[in-house]
Amino acid sequence: PPISADLKDSKVSKLLEKYNIDICIFGHLHNLKKEKKMFGEKNNIKYILTSADYINFSPVEIL
């Protein structure tokens, strides 16, 4: 993922900040615990996990 689930910085998150990216949509993570909120917003970037198994194979509205 571009950032850790608890929003600790990474090389990728710093790069996204450098180029003023607003939303980072990513997927293909498995075996995550759905009962715990993961990812979110940090430094004005929304990190949205869209792995099909994590979102229960349902569409995610992204605005």
CHARMM internal coordinates of N, CA and C (Angstrom, degrees):
IC EDIT
DIST 1 N 1 CA 1.4612
DIST 1 CA 1 C 1.5257
ANGL 1 N 1 CA 1 C 111.51
DIST 1 C 2 N 1.3052
ANGL 1 CA 1 C 2 N 117.24
DIHE 1 N 1 CA 1 C 2 N 159.56
DIST 2 N 2 CA 1.4624
ANGL 1 C 2 N 2 CA 121.24
DIHE 1 CA 1 C 2 N 2 CA -178.51
DIST 2 CA 2 C 1.5214
ANGL 2 N 2 CA 2 C 113.48
DIHE 1 C 2 N 2 CA 2 C -72.04
DIST 2 C 3 N 1.3292
ANGL 2 CA 2 C 3 N 117.21
DIHE 2 N 2 CA 2 C 3 N -18.10
DIST 3 N 3 CA 1.4667
ANGL 2 C 3 N 3 CA 123.13
DIHE 2 CA 2 C 3 N 3 CA 179.90
DIST 3 CA 3 C 1.5250
ANGL 3 N 3 CA 3 C 106.50
DIHE 2 C 3 N 3 CA 3 C -153.70
DIST 3 C 4 N 1.3166
ANGL 3 CA 3 C 4 N 117.39
DIHE 3 N 3 CA 3 C 4 N 156.81
DIST 4 N 4 CA 1.4633
ANGL 3 C 4 N 4 CA 118.69
DIHE 3 CA 3 C 4 N 4 CA -179.80
DIST 4 CA 4 C 1.5318
ANGL 4 N 4 CA 4 C 110.62
DIHE 3 C 4 N 4 CA 4 C -71.25
DIST 4 C 5 N 1.3163
ANGL 4 CA 4 C 5 N 115.97
DIHE 4 N 4 CA 4 C 5 N 160.44
DIST 5 N 5 CA 1.4661
ANGL 4 C 5 N 5 CA 121.00
DIHE 4 CA 4 C 5 N 5 CA -177.88
DIST 5 CA 5 C 1.5226
ANGL 5 N 5 CA 5 C 112.07
DIHE 4 C 5 N 5 CA 5 C -59.15
DIST 5 C 6 N 1.3266
ANGL 5 CA 5 C 6 N 117.14
DIHE 5 N 5 CA 5 C 6 N -29.58
DIST 6 N 6 CA 1.4682
ANGL 5 C 6 N 6 CA 120.50
DIHE 5 CA 5 C 6 N 6 CA 178.09
DIST 6 CA 6 C 1.5277
ANGL 6 N 6 CA 6 C 111.97
DIHE 5 C 6 N 6 CA 6 C -96.69
DIST 6 C 7 N 1.3307
ANGL 6 CA 6 C 7 N 115.40
DIHE 6 N 6 CA 6 C 7 N 18.33
DIST 7 N 7 CA 1.4698
ANGL 6 C 7 N 7 CA 124.25
DIHE 6 CA 6 C 7 N 7 CA 172.09
DIST 7 CA 7 C 1.5321
ANGL 7 N 7 CA 7 C 114.66
DIHE 6 C 7 N 7 CA 7 C 66.94
DIST 7 C 8 N 1.3231
ANGL 7 CA 7 C 8 N 116.47
DIHE 7 N 7 CA 7 C 8 N 34.32
DIST 8 N 8 CA 1.4622
ANGL 7 C 8 N 8 CA 119.35
DIHE 7 CA 7 C 8 N 8 CA 172.08
DIST 8 CA 8 C 1.5219
ANGL 8 N 8 CA 8 C 107.96
DIHE 7 C 8 N 8 CA 8 C -81.25
DIST 8 C 9 N 1.3180
ANGL 8 CA 8 C 9 N 116.03
DIHE 8 N 8 CA 8 C 9 N 141.12
DIST 9 N 9 CA 1.4616
ANGL 8 C 9 N 9 CA 121.49
DIHE 8 CA 8 C 9 N 9 CA -176.03
DIST 9 CA 9 C 1.5264
ANGL 9 N 9 CA 9 C 113.01
DIHE 8 C 9 N 9 CA 9 C -60.15
DIST 9 C 10 N 1.3227
ANGL 9 CA 9 C 10 N 114.08
DIHE 9 N 9 CA 9 C 10 N 154.46
DIST 10 N 10 CA 1.4616
ANGL 9 C 10 N 10 CA 122.42
DIHE 9 CA 9 C 10 N 10 CA 173.66
DIST 10 CA 10 C 1.5221
ANGL 10 N 10 CA 10 C 107.52
DIHE 9 C 10 N 10 CA 10 C -140.95
DIST 10 C 11 N 1.3089
ANGL 10 CA 10 C 11 N 116.50
DIHE 10 N 10 CA 10 C 11 N 174.26
DIST 11 N 11 CA 1.4703
ANGL 10 C 11 N 11 CA 119.78
DIHE 10 CA 10 C 11 N 11 CA 176.15
DIST 11 CA 11 C 1.5240
ANGL 11 N 11 CA 11 C 110.44
DIHE 10 C 11 N 11 CA 11 C -60.84
DIST 11 C 12 N 1.3218
ANGL 11 CA 11 C 12 N 116.19
DIHE 11 N 11 CA 11 C 12 N -38.58
DIST 12 N 12 CA 1.4685
ANGL 11 C 12 N 12 CA 120.30
DIHE 11 CA 11 C 12 N 12 CA -179.50
DIST 12 CA 12 C 1.5275
ANGL 12 N 12 CA 12 C 110.79
DIHE 11 C 12 N 12 CA 12 C -68.13
DIST 12 C 13 N 1.3234
ANGL 12 CA 12 C 13 N 118.03
DIHE 12 N 12 CA 12 C 13 N -44.66
DIST 13 N 13 CA 1.4690
ANGL 12 C 13 N 13 CA 119.43
DIHE 12 CA 12 C 13 N 13 CA -179.21
DIST 13 CA 13 C 1.5230
ANGL 13 N 13 CA 13 C 110.99
DIHE 12 C 13 N 13 CA 13 C -62.64
DIST 13 C 14 N 1.3217
ANGL 13 CA 13 C 14 N 117.23
DIHE 13 N 13 CA 13 C 14 N -37.80
DIST 14 N 14 CA 1.4673
ANGL 13 C 14 N 14 CA 120.55
DIHE 13 CA 13 C 14 N 14 CA 177.50
DIST 14 CA 14 C 1.5325
ANGL 14 N 14 CA 14 C 110.88
DIHE 13 C 14 N 14 CA 14 C -65.31
DIST 14 C 15 N 1.3202
ANGL 14 CA 14 C 15 N 117.16
DIHE 14 N 14 CA 14 C 15 N -37.48
DIST 15 N 15 CA 1.4664
ANGL 14 C 15 N 15 CA 121.74
DIHE 14 CA 14 C 15 N 15 CA 177.54
DIST 15 CA 15 C 1.5304
ANGL 15 N 15 CA 15 C 110.65
DIHE 14 C 15 N 15 CA 15 C -66.41
DIST 15 C 16 N 1.3251
ANGL 15 CA 15 C 16 N 117.58
DIHE 15 N 15 CA 15 C 16 N -41.54
DIST 16 N 16 CA 1.4635
ANGL 15 C 16 N 16 CA 121.38
DIHE 15 CA 15 C 16 N 16 CA 177.45
DIST 16 CA 16 C 1.5247
ANGL 16 N 16 CA 16 C 110.56
DIHE 15 C 16 N 16 CA 16 C -62.23
DIST 16 C 17 N 1.3287
ANGL 16 CA 16 C 17 N 116.73
DIHE 16 N 16 CA 16 C 17 N -40.46
DIST 17 N 17 CA 1.4675
ANGL 16 C 17 N 17 CA 120.83
DIHE 16 CA 16 C 17 N 17 CA 177.14
DIST 17 CA 17 C 1.5255
ANGL 17 N 17 CA 17 C 111.13
DIHE 16 C 17 N 17 CA 17 C -64.14
DIST 17 C 18 N 1.3128
ANGL 17 CA 17 C 18 N 116.40
DIHE 17 N 17 CA 17 C 18 N -42.72
DIST 18 N 18 CA 1.4686
ANGL 17 C 18 N 18 CA 121.47
DIHE 17 CA 17 C 18 N 18 CA -178.74
DIST 18 CA 18 C 1.5228
ANGL 18 N 18 CA 18 C 111.24
DIHE 17 C 18 N 18 CA 18 C -56.99
DIST 18 C 19 N 1.3369
ANGL 18 CA 18 C 19 N 117.01
DIHE 18 N 18 CA 18 C 19 N -38.57
DIST 19 N 19 CA 1.4637
ANGL 18 C 19 N 19 CA 121.39
DIHE 18 CA 18 C 19 N 19 CA -176.82
DIST 19 CA 19 C 1.5305
ANGL 19 N 19 CA 19 C 112.72
DIHE 18 C 19 N 19 CA 19 C -99.67
DIST 19 C 20 N 1.3314
ANGL 19 CA 19 C 20 N 116.97
DIHE 19 N 19 CA 19 C 20 N 16.27
DIST 20 N 20 CA 1.4690
ANGL 19 C 20 N 20 CA 122.75
DIHE 19 CA 19 C 20 N 20 CA 174.40
DIST 20 CA 20 C 1.5258
ANGL 20 N 20 CA 20 C 114.00
DIHE 19 C 20 N 20 CA 20 C 54.78
DIST 20 C 21 N 1.3153
ANGL 20 CA 20 C 21 N 116.51
DIHE 20 N 20 CA 20 C 21 N 44.40
DIST 21 N 21 CA 1.4631
ANGL 20 C 21 N 21 CA 121.65
DIHE 20 CA 20 C 21 N 21 CA 176.65
DIST 21 CA 21 C 1.5299
ANGL 21 N 21 CA 21 C 108.57
DIHE 20 C 21 N 21 CA 21 C -74.83
DIST 21 C 22 N 1.3346
ANGL 21 CA 21 C 22 N 117.41
DIHE 21 N 21 CA 21 C 22 N 136.81
DIST 22 N 22 CA 1.4684
ANGL 21 C 22 N 22 CA 121.86
DIHE 21 CA 21 C 22 N 22 CA -178.29
DIST 22 CA 22 C 1.5243
ANGL 22 N 22 CA 22 C 113.13
DIHE 21 C 22 N 22 CA 22 C -90.37
DIST 22 C 23 N 1.3387
ANGL 22 CA 22 C 23 N 115.94
DIHE 22 N 22 CA 22 C 23 N -40.09
DIST 23 N 23 CA 1.4620
ANGL 22 C 23 N 23 CA 120.88
DIHE 22 CA 22 C 23 N 23 CA -174.98
DIST 23 CA 23 C 1.5210
ANGL 23 N 23 CA 23 C 109.12
DIHE 22 C 23 N 23 CA 23 C -135.33
DIST 23 C 24 N 1.3132
ANGL 23 CA 23 C 24 N 115.79
DIHE 23 N 23 CA 23 C 24 N 135.37
DIST 24 N 24 CA 1.4590
ANGL 23 C 24 N 24 CA 122.05
DIHE 23 CA 23 C 24 N 24 CA 174.90
DIST 24 CA 24 C 1.5251
ANGL 24 N 24 CA 24 C 107.37
DIHE 23 C 24 N 24 CA 24 C -121.40
DIST 24 C 25 N 1.3209
ANGL 24 CA 24 C 25 N 116.25
DIHE 24 N 24 CA 24 C 25 N 114.14
DIST 25 N 25 CA 1.4602
ANGL 24 C 25 N 25 CA 122.52
DIHE 24 CA 24 C 25 N 25 CA -178.37
DIST 25 CA 25 C 1.5229
ANGL 25 N 25 CA 25 C 107.13
DIHE 24 C 25 N 25 CA 25 C -107.13
DIST 25 C 26 N 1.3117
ANGL 25 CA 25 C 26 N 116.05
DIHE 25 N 25 CA 25 C 26 N 127.41
DIST 26 N 26 CA 1.4597
ANGL 25 C 26 N 26 CA 119.18
DIHE 25 CA 25 C 26 N 26 CA -176.54
DIST 26 CA 26 C 1.5191
ANGL 26 N 26 CA 26 C 109.99
DIHE 25 C 26 N 26 CA 26 C -146.51
DIST 26 C 27 N 1.3133
ANGL 26 CA 26 C 27 N 115.47
DIHE 26 N 26 CA 26 C 27 N 164.00
DIST 27 N 27 CA 1.4546
ANGL 26 C 27 N 27 CA 120.20
DIHE 26 CA 26 C 27 N 27 CA -178.40
DIST 27 CA 27 C 1.5066
ANGL 27 N 27 CA 27 C 111.99
DIHE 26 C 27 N 27 CA 27 C -154.22
DIST 27 C 28 N 1.2954
ANGL 27 CA 27 C 28 N 115.10
DIHE 27 N 27 CA 27 C 28 N -160.05
DIST 28 N 28 CA 1.4589
ANGL 27 C 28 N 28 CA 125.20
DIHE 27 CA 27 C 28 N 28 CA 178.72
DIST 28 CA 28 C 1.5264
ANGL 28 N 28 CA 28 C 112.74
DIHE 27 C 28 N 28 CA 28 C 63.88
DIST 28 C 29 N 1.3179
ANGL 28 CA 28 C 29 N 115.83
DIHE 28 N 28 CA 28 C 29 N 43.03
DIST 29 N 29 CA 1.4637
ANGL 28 C 29 N 29 CA 121.63
DIHE 28 CA 28 C 29 N 29 CA 170.40
DIST 29 CA 29 C 1.5167
ANGL 29 N 29 CA 29 C 106.52
DIHE 28 C 29 N 29 CA 29 C -113.75
DIST 29 C 30 N 1.3000
ANGL 29 CA 29 C 30 N 116.82
DIHE 29 N 29 CA 29 C 30 N 138.15
DIST 30 N 30 CA 1.4597
ANGL 29 C 30 N 30 CA 120.11
DIHE 29 CA 29 C 30 N 30 CA -176.48
DIST 30 CA 30 C 1.5180
ANGL 30 N 30 CA 30 C 110.88
DIHE 29 C 30 N 30 CA 30 C -124.26
DIST 30 C 31 N 1.3126
ANGL 30 CA 30 C 31 N 115.00
DIHE 30 N 30 CA 30 C 31 N 162.47
DIST 31 N 31 CA 1.4633
ANGL 30 C 31 N 31 CA 123.73
DIHE 30 CA 30 C 31 N 31 CA 177.14
DIST 31 CA 31 C 1.5274
ANGL 31 N 31 CA 31 C 113.15
DIHE 30 C 31 N 31 CA 31 C 61.37
DIST 31 C 32 N 1.3179
ANGL 31 CA 31 C 32 N 117.05
DIHE 31 N 31 CA 31 C 32 N 37.12
DIST 32 N 32 CA 1.4572
ANGL 31 C 32 N 32 CA 120.96
DIHE 31 CA 31 C 32 N 32 CA 175.92
DIST 32 CA 32 C 1.5180
ANGL 32 N 32 CA 32 C 109.36
DIHE 31 C 32 N 32 CA 32 C -92.85
DIST 32 C 33 N 1.3061
ANGL 32 CA 32 C 33 N 116.81
DIHE 32 N 32 CA 32 C 33 N 147.40
DIST 33 N 33 CA 1.4626
ANGL 32 C 33 N 33 CA 121.35
DIHE 32 CA 32 C 33 N 33 CA 178.93
DIST 33 CA 33 C 1.5164
ANGL 33 N 33 CA 33 C 109.45
DIHE 32 C 33 N 33 CA 33 C -81.37
DIST 33 C 34 N 1.3125
ANGL 33 CA 33 C 34 N 116.25
DIHE 33 N 33 CA 33 C 34 N 115.07
DIST 34 N 34 CA 1.4619
ANGL 33 C 34 N 34 CA 121.73
DIHE 33 CA 33 C 34 N 34 CA -175.47
DIST 34 CA 34 C 1.5228
ANGL 34 N 34 CA 34 C 113.17
DIHE 33 C 34 N 34 CA 34 C -71.32
DIST 34 C 35 N 1.3180
ANGL 34 CA 34 C 35 N 117.84
DIHE 34 N 34 CA 34 C 35 N -23.85
DIST 35 N 35 CA 1.4599
ANGL 34 C 35 N 35 CA 119.28
DIHE 34 CA 34 C 35 N 35 CA -176.89
DIST 35 CA 35 C 1.5245
ANGL 35 N 35 CA 35 C 112.60
DIHE 34 C 35 N 35 CA 35 C -72.91
DIST 35 C 36 N 1.2985
ANGL 35 CA 35 C 36 N 117.84
DIHE 35 N 35 CA 35 C 36 N -14.97
DIST 36 N 36 CA 1.4634
ANGL 35 C 36 N 36 CA 121.77
DIHE 35 CA 35 C 36 N 36 CA 179.09
DIST 36 CA 36 C 1.5268
ANGL 36 N 36 CA 36 C 109.21
DIHE 35 C 36 N 36 CA 36 C -102.79
DIST 36 C 37 N 1.3384
ANGL 36 CA 36 C 37 N 116.13
DIHE 36 N 36 CA 36 C 37 N 128.85
DIST 37 N 37 CA 1.4651
ANGL 36 C 37 N 37 CA 119.69
DIHE 36 CA 36 C 37 N 37 CA 177.61
DIST 37 CA 37 C 1.5202
ANGL 37 N 37 CA 37 C 108.99
DIHE 36 C 37 N 37 CA 37 C -67.48
DIST 37 C 38 N 1.3100
ANGL 37 CA 37 C 38 N 115.14
DIHE 37 N 37 CA 37 C 38 N 128.60
DIST 38 N 38 CA 1.4525
ANGL 37 C 38 N 38 CA 120.00
DIHE 37 CA 37 C 38 N 38 CA -179.01
DIST 38 CA 38 C 1.5104
ANGL 38 N 38 CA 38 C 110.44
DIHE 37 C 38 N 38 CA 38 C -122.48
DIST 38 C 39 N 1.2954
ANGL 38 CA 38 C 39 N 113.58
DIHE 38 N 38 CA 38 C 39 N 149.33
DIST 39 N 39 CA 1.4523
ANGL 38 C 39 N 39 CA 121.71
DIHE 38 CA 38 C 39 N 39 CA 178.99
DIST 39 CA 39 C 1.5228
ANGL 39 N 39 CA 39 C 108.90
DIHE 38 C 39 N 39 CA 39 C 63.73
DIST 39 C 40 N 1.2879
ANGL 39 CA 39 C 40 N 119.03
DIHE 39 N 39 CA 39 C 40 N -158.16
DIST 40 N 40 CA 1.4569
ANGL 39 C 40 N 40 CA 121.17
DIHE 39 CA 39 C 40 N 40 CA -175.05
DIST 40 CA 40 C 1.5144
ANGL 40 N 40 CA 40 C 110.00
DIHE 39 C 40 N 40 CA 40 C 137.80
DIST 40 C 41 N 1.3326
ANGL 40 CA 40 C 41 N 116.91
DIHE 40 N 40 CA 40 C 41 N -136.96
DIST 41 N 41 CA 1.4607
ANGL 40 C 41 N 41 CA 121.04
DIHE 40 CA 40 C 41 N 41 CA -176.95
DIST 41 CA 41 C 1.5212
ANGL 41 N 41 CA 41 C 110.38
DIHE 40 C 41 N 41 CA 41 C -121.91
DIST 41 C 42 N 1.3248
ANGL 41 CA 41 C 42 N 115.37
DIHE 41 N 41 CA 41 C 42 N 137.07
DIST 42 N 42 CA 1.4586
ANGL 41 C 42 N 42 CA 121.87
DIHE 41 CA 41 C 42 N 42 CA 175.79
DIST 42 CA 42 C 1.5151
ANGL 42 N 42 CA 42 C 108.60
DIHE 41 C 42 N 42 CA 42 C -147.90
DIST 42 C 43 N 1.3195
ANGL 42 CA 42 C 43 N 115.87
DIHE 42 N 42 CA 42 C 43 N 132.89
DIST 43 N 43 CA 1.4668
ANGL 42 C 43 N 43 CA 122.41
DIHE 42 CA 42 C 43 N 43 CA 178.47
DIST 43 CA 43 C 1.5299
ANGL 43 N 43 CA 43 C 112.08
DIHE 42 C 43 N 43 CA 43 C 50.62
DIST 43 C 44 N 1.3293
ANGL 43 CA 43 C 44 N 115.14
DIHE 43 N 43 CA 43 C 44 N 44.76
DIST 44 N 44 CA 1.4753
ANGL 43 C 44 N 44 CA 123.45
DIHE 43 CA 43 C 44 N 44 CA 177.03
DIST 44 CA 44 C 1.5201
ANGL 44 N 44 CA 44 C 114.43
DIHE 43 C 44 N 44 CA 44 C 67.16
DIST 44 C 45 N 1.3165
ANGL 44 CA 44 C 45 N 118.07
DIHE 44 N 44 CA 44 C 45 N 19.04
DIST 45 N 45 CA 1.4673
ANGL 44 C 45 N 45 CA 121.83
DIHE 44 CA 44 C 45 N 45 CA 174.77
DIST 45 CA 45 C 1.5224
ANGL 45 N 45 CA 45 C 107.99
DIHE 44 C 45 N 45 CA 45 C -117.20
DIST 45 C 46 N 1.3336
ANGL 45 CA 45 C 46 N 116.47
DIHE 45 N 45 CA 45 C 46 N 127.58
DIST 46 N 46 CA 1.4617
ANGL 45 C 46 N 46 CA 121.46
DIHE 45 CA 45 C 46 N 46 CA 174.71
DIST 46 CA 46 C 1.5216
ANGL 46 N 46 CA 46 C 108.10
DIHE 45 C 46 N 46 CA 46 C -89.37
DIST 46 C 47 N 1.3279
ANGL 46 CA 46 C 47 N 116.43
DIHE 46 N 46 CA 46 C 47 N 125.24
DIST 47 N 47 CA 1.4594
ANGL 46 C 47 N 47 CA 122.67
DIHE 46 CA 46 C 47 N 47 CA 176.67
DIST 47 CA 47 C 1.5174
ANGL 47 N 47 CA 47 C 107.32
DIHE 46 C 47 N 47 CA 47 C -104.58
DIST 47 C 48 N 1.3398
ANGL 47 CA 47 C 48 N 116.24
DIHE 47 N 47 CA 47 C 48 N 114.60
DIST 48 N 48 CA 1.4621
ANGL 47 C 48 N 48 CA 121.19
DIHE 47 CA 47 C 48 N 48 CA -174.17
DIST 48 CA 48 C 1.5265
ANGL 48 N 48 CA 48 C 109.48
DIHE 47 C 48 N 48 CA 48 C -118.42
DIST 48 C 49 N 1.3181
ANGL 48 CA 48 C 49 N 115.00
DIHE 48 N 48 CA 48 C 49 N 115.85
DIST 49 N 49 CA 1.4612
ANGL 48 C 49 N 49 CA 121.93
DIHE 48 CA 48 C 49 N 49 CA 177.87
DIST 49 CA 49 C 1.5218
ANGL 49 N 49 CA 49 C 108.75
DIHE 48 C 49 N 49 CA 49 C -85.45
DIST 49 C 50 N 1.3284
ANGL 49 CA 49 C 50 N 117.05
DIHE 49 N 49 CA 49 C 50 N 124.46
DIST 50 N 50 CA 1.4668
ANGL 49 C 50 N 50 CA 120.99
DIHE 49 CA 49 C 50 N 50 CA -177.60
DIST 50 CA 50 C 1.5295
ANGL 50 N 50 CA 50 C 112.62
DIHE 49 C 50 N 50 CA 50 C -122.44
DIST 50 C 51 N 1.3084
ANGL 50 CA 50 C 51 N 118.10
DIHE 50 N 50 CA 50 C 51 N 27.12
DIST 51 N 51 CA 1.4656
ANGL 50 C 51 N 51 CA 120.14
DIHE 50 CA 50 C 51 N 51 CA 175.00
DIST 51 CA 51 C 1.5179
ANGL 51 N 51 CA 51 C 108.76
DIHE 50 C 51 N 51 CA 51 C -59.75
DIST 51 C 52 N 1.3194
ANGL 51 CA 51 C 52 N 116.19
DIHE 51 N 51 CA 51 C 52 N 130.59
DIST 52 N 52 CA 1.4617
ANGL 51 C 52 N 52 CA 120.54
DIHE 51 CA 51 C 52 N 52 CA -174.78
DIST 52 CA 52 C 1.5237
ANGL 52 N 52 CA 52 C 112.55
DIHE 51 C 52 N 52 CA 52 C -56.00
DIST 52 C 53 N 1.3255
ANGL 52 CA 52 C 53 N 117.40
DIHE 52 N 52 CA 52 C 53 N -42.43
DIST 53 N 53 CA 1.4604
ANGL 52 C 53 N 53 CA 118.71
DIHE 52 CA 52 C 53 N 53 CA -178.93
DIST 53 CA 53 C 1.5285
ANGL 53 N 53 CA 53 C 111.68
DIHE 52 C 53 N 53 CA 53 C -69.69
DIST 53 C 54 N 1.3174
ANGL 53 CA 53 C 54 N 118.08
DIHE 53 N 53 CA 53 C 54 N -30.87
DIST 54 N 54 CA 1.4620
ANGL 53 C 54 N 54 CA 121.58
DIHE 53 CA 53 C 54 N 54 CA 179.53
DIST 54 CA 54 C 1.5293
ANGL 54 N 54 CA 54 C 111.41
DIHE 53 C 54 N 54 CA 54 C -71.77
DIST 54 C 55 N 1.3372
ANGL 54 CA 54 C 55 N 116.83
DIHE 54 N 54 CA 54 C 55 N -37.20
DIST 55 N 55 CA 1.4701
ANGL 54 C 55 N 55 CA 120.66
DIHE 54 CA 54 C 55 N 55 CA -178.86
DIST 55 CA 55 C 1.5306
ANGL 55 N 55 CA 55 C 111.96
DIHE 54 C 55 N 55 CA 55 C -96.04
DIST 55 C 56 N 1.3267
ANGL 55 CA 55 C 56 N 115.48
DIHE 55 N 55 CA 55 C 56 N 14.42
DIST 56 N 56 CA 1.4607
ANGL 55 C 56 N 56 CA 122.15
DIHE 55 CA 55 C 56 N 56 CA 177.24
DIST 56 CA 56 C 1.5320
ANGL 56 N 56 CA 56 C 112.01
DIHE 55 C 56 N 56 CA 56 C 58.01
DIST 56 C 57 N 1.3245
ANGL 56 CA 56 C 57 N 115.67
DIHE 56 N 56 CA 56 C 57 N 37.94
DIST 57 N 57 CA 1.4616
ANGL 56 C 57 N 57 CA 122.73
DIHE 56 CA 56 C 57 N 57 CA 176.57
DIST 57 CA 57 C 1.5293
ANGL 57 N 57 CA 57 C 112.74
DIHE 56 C 57 N 57 CA 57 C 55.58
DIST 57 C 58 N 1.3230
ANGL 57 CA 57 C 58 N 116.25
DIHE 57 N 57 CA 57 C 58 N 32.80
DIST 58 N 58 CA 1.4622
ANGL 57 C 58 N 58 CA 122.43
DIHE 57 CA 57 C 58 N 58 CA 179.16
DIST 58 CA 58 C 1.5208
ANGL 58 N 58 CA 58 C 110.09
DIHE 57 C 58 N 58 CA 58 C -113.48
DIST 58 C 59 N 1.3261
ANGL 58 CA 58 C 59 N 117.33
DIHE 58 N 58 CA 58 C 59 N 149.06
DIST 59 N 59 CA 1.4676
ANGL 58 C 59 N 59 CA 119.54
DIHE 58 CA 58 C 59 N 59 CA 178.35
DIST 59 CA 59 C 1.5310
ANGL 59 N 59 CA 59 C 111.49
DIHE 58 C 59 N 59 CA 59 C -62.87
DIST 59 C 60 N 1.3121
ANGL 59 CA 59 C 60 N 115.31
DIHE 59 N 59 CA 59 C 60 N 150.99
DIST 60 N 60 CA 1.4597
ANGL 59 C 60 N 60 CA 122.20
DIHE 59 CA 59 C 60 N 60 CA 176.12
DIST 60 CA 60 C 1.5208
ANGL 60 N 60 CA 60 C 107.70
DIHE 59 C 60 N 60 CA 60 C -117.34
DIST 60 C 61 N 1.3289
ANGL 60 CA 60 C 61 N 116.08
DIHE 60 N 60 CA 60 C 61 N 126.29
DIST 61 N 61 CA 1.4636
ANGL 60 C 61 N 61 CA 119.69
DIHE 60 CA 60 C 61 N 61 CA 177.55
DIST 61 CA 61 C 1.5233
ANGL 61 N 61 CA 61 C 108.58
DIHE 60 C 61 N 61 CA 61 C -80.16
DIST 61 C 62 N 1.3159
ANGL 61 CA 61 C 62 N 115.46
DIHE 61 N 61 CA 61 C 62 N 125.58
DIST 62 N 62 CA 1.4594
ANGL 61 C 62 N 62 CA 121.19
DIHE 61 CA 61 C 62 N 62 CA -179.46
DIST 62 CA 62 C 1.5134
ANGL 62 N 62 CA 62 C 107.86
DIHE 61 C 62 N 62 CA 62 C -122.36
DIST 62 C 63 N 1.3222
ANGL 62 CA 62 C 63 N 115.62
DIHE 62 N 62 CA 62 C 63 N 116.98
DIST 63 N 63 CA 1.4669
ANGL 62 C 63 N 63 CA 120.62
DIHE 62 CA 62 C 63 N 63 CA 179.92
DIST 63 CA 63 C 1.5038
ANGL 63 N 63 CA 63 C 109.78
DIHE 62 C 63 N 63 CA 63 C -118.67
END
COOR INIT
IC SEED 1 N 1 CA 1 C
IC BUILD
